[in-house]
């Protein structure tokens, strides 16, 4: 019998800390449903004390998700623990994940606490969290640079206080596999009561070794891995869930563990996260990249044709690539549309919302002969924008672009319910449209990124545009999709402006 490896997904918390990757409550619910469908063990839904929006999203996920444990992060203080406990209260299975920094540099420079005070705060946090749930996880932030003896001390104390999971994070992505595996093995051997808890690892990817370090920890005895879809996360990101899961599955001869993940849901989850956050997946990304199962070399092609295993160690359909099938067309009915949305984890709240979404689907079907799952995700991303989040709304756009002539755009926007019109010339139709838009919005933001991707194949494919704006230290991503790339670009810019206008500030702790 193999041990169960707990997959702890922190896409909605640590992943969301990527610049501009902030998600709305509706988007978080879509992601949570997909993670549940993928049979993720623990979903870290957010940091309840960060903002009212985060609290509300965690609580909504706790009310919705039934087959996965819903977790909230909390610093080791009374207010954070209370907010986390209240947020996960509706969950069928809830967890509080509390943490405090343990490295000398963090304790001295950031916390300004003595080691004794840090241990006391950690124990107090675990005891308080136990008042809300029996499932309490404790993390030692920056464990990679912490004194080993002190780690043993604080882990022993928190285990005695009632923690059921002990997480050892490489917060700054500093370690290498051999060292990280040895540290995990030594902790498990030395800490009293280590056999009473699940040992966990949380690795960042600053040196490109998050997955390797995580797997080394598993081989050393860790039985939970904290990871994200597509390796999303701030700086260089986190360990990739898809790589961890498929490494354990593919190399079952080496790993004495197995997960309960439905691997056919990996690619759909990857595409959903990419669309919602605007972070594209690089073509050569392991498992979920567009080229992950492509063979260009003639020798490779010949080998695969004769016998797949000559150059493929896993099947594309096992991770969900076969899931991307034609699902609907312009003759599809309202019930088929609603059913397919439900299959994809997209729940439409009211009949009125369903009617609006179906009307937009029909409009798209008139422009695009074949409608794929990715098109539906893009369509419903627009539908999840609520009126209070839509300070700016596109009313109409007219663009003129001709060889030898200066491109010109005329745009009409609704700003807080009042229509305004503007015109501008530009270096191209997109530039002209953005300039006309800014003459109305006057956001004084900086355009950091303009990215265009095709959602599906074919000349009638929807273009998906990501726009990243920065203003006064805040960074937001905006997404837009349309068969007209200029319209998609304007939608993305407006989406980013609305986030700048309405998104609340929040604290983003890192472990």
C-alpha angles and dihedrals in degrees: 000000000000123000119252114251110212113222109211110190117202099173091119093051115023093021091053089060090076108114108275095359095114112138133209121239091256091051091049090052091053090051092046091052090051092049089050090049088052088053097240108179099218128020113198095208098186148287106299096199094051096083142331087258093056091047092050093048093050092048092049091050090048089054093047107039116076107163100049131057111253114217136190125199119230135179115233096271135101099249095050093048092049093049091048091049092050092047096053095040095105093050122115085219119015135182135190115211110199126181145177132185116260106178117104093240093052095044093048103036104029108025097027087211133131119241090253091054091049092053091047092050092048093051092046091051093051092048091049092046090053088064088069102035141359089225104083125160124196124201129192103214113224092011089159090070096034125111108263095224091050091050089053090050097050094042092051090050095049092046089054089048091058109269111154097190126042115199123200109197130197089206097177099037092243105135134085125220100257093049094042093049091049092049091052092047092048093049093051091049097046108035112090111237093021090136090062096062141054111248115221137190129209114186131183122211105229092127094033093254105103094114094042092049091048092051091047088054090050091052088051093054109280111142100187128057122194111211146143138230110267089002088279116178144110121299106359093348136236137292109297114246093210093053094047093048096045094044091055092045097043095044097043086142089070105032120069090203140077134194130220092226118137095226094195087073094058099089094044088051091048093051092046093052092046092052096045097045098034091232106134121215112242111243093239095048111134116259098350104042117111090243096043091107099024121115120200101165113091091222091053093046092051092049094049092048091053096042124353096214092063090084106001121076094183136023121254091223091055091067095042106267090126088058093076097092133144105271110168144016139186091280093056115116132234094258093051089050092051092046093051091049089053090049088055092049095253111135118193110212106211138016089247091056090047091052091051092048092047091050090053089048090055090049090052092046090056089056098037122042097204122045116200132190090258089057090054092051090052092046093050092047087068091046093056091065107105124212093251089056092049105079089145119044130178113239101170142342130198120184129183119195125166135161110269093012129098110254114245132195133193116192135183117202133184107223112190089334096312120106121231129180131206140169133204144167122230147172088265139357093273093048091049091049093050092049092050090048093050092051086066101036099038088194095160087214126147120239106228101169140017112182131173125195134169112241093207137356128280136063090272092056120130114254114228115207128193120198121187118199130185128199129168093341096314120116124195135176122218125197132199134172132194140136085246106069094205091054089047089052093052091047090052093049092049091047089054092047091052090052091050089049099047112019112111122227115253141178116253112199119193129213 
